[in-house]
Amino acid sequence: MPQEISLPMAMSIKETVTFFANISQMDMTIFKERYEMLMGMLELKSENTLIDDLSGGEKRRVSFIVALIHNPQLLILDEPSAGLDVVIVQKIWDFMRESVKLDSNLTILMTTHYPHEAEKADICGFMRNGKLLAANSPKKIMEILNVQNLDEASLRLCYNRNVDSDVCTQTGYNVTDKLDGDNQIYDSKRNVLELRTIKALIRKKVLWTNQSKSILLATLLPPFYLFILLIFTIGRPPQDLKLGIVNDENIDCNNLNIDYNCQNEGISCFFINTIPDNKAQKITYKSFHKASNDSQKGIIGGFVHIPSNYSTELLKIQNILDFGESNNSHISVYLDHSDIHRYKFANMLIYKAYEDFIDKLMPKCDKKPALFKSNVIFRSYKNDSEQLNFEIDRSTMPAVYLL
């Protein structure tokens, strides 16, 4: 029990004592009995009161309970009676004397600035400036110094330097003697990794965080701020994406009734209209060359090329072997790679639109949509006829966008 209060201020009395009992891995049945006994002895009734709301004397009493709760064999108390009323101090001394009588293995080492308190101890030592002036039973010291109480003994030892060596010699204690025998290694029986110990530490941290508003804000605000920053910068979909459409089927999609069917005419328009207008501005081009130039100049973010006879060639496909017969059954996509943010967004936007288009159309044609899911090709600007860049693997699609 240190002189300064070193208790978790955000926990109640019961939570604090229970925490230290769990750290000591006490049997909970024994804990309950000792807890009720110590609470009654020290007259602490409001067990749900936070440590931070207790008076100085009440905090010191809780510290005493924490030091005693697990029934230690060596109890070190640093001025335990400071700030306590005489009734509580008397109860503490009576308890310690009774405990020592019942348990011969118990040793209590206590420091105090009140010499009269030491009259209740078995052995009393006086220290000044780091030197032990005397050590013996209180009665023996008073006899040697011919005084009535330890307060007078303390004064004589401090002011009369001639008494120093005589008293130490007569007491039979040699402070400079070293312990005989081999050094013994103390093996703790506690398992640091025991579940209840880990749970106690986690609970302490949670309670401390909840009670400390500044710590709670410091913990929650940075991630929240970064999340908002991510949404409005990296995570926000591009708002001004321009996408070129080159449809070599020469069909006026504006005057076509958008009704998914298996007719040879207008299937390409079904796909174009599947691309959402609120995600990309679709610009129609009549020339592949013009769309390619605008894309490379950065005027548009890329373009989609639908070959002539696309609708007819697509409906001819019966199995996977038919895909190699005609390139006109494929939709080619050319995207600007200079802005990876826009590129990934456009990549996902087009592929998702194509999936929706296939899922709606093919069941009406009595065909399996899965057969046509890879029928969109993301091509490179260079060596268009030879170098194909298939980037339709779903694992490469960024998950940050919400389409």
Buried (B, 14 or more C-beta within 10 A) or exposed (E): BEEEEEBBBBBBBBBBBBBBBBBBBBEEEEBEEBBEEBBEBBEBEEBEBBBEEBEEBBBBBBBBBBBBBBBEEEBBBBBBBBBBEEEBBEBBBEBBBEBBEEEEEBEBEBEBEEBEBBBBBEBBBBEEEEEBBBBBBBEBBBEBBEBEEBEBBBEBBBEEEEBBEEBBEBBEBEEEEEEEEEEEEEEEEEEEEEEBBEEBEEBBEEBBBEBBEEEEEEEEEEEEEEEEEEEEEEBBBBEEBBBBBBBBBEBEBEEBEEEBEEEEEBBBBBBBBBBEEEBBEBBEBEEBEEBBEBBEEEEBBBBBBBBEBBBBBBBBBEEEEEBEEBEBBBBBBBBBBEBEBBBBBBBBBBBBBBBBBBBEBBEEBEBEBEBBBBBBBBBEBEEBEEEBBEBBEEEEBEEBBEE
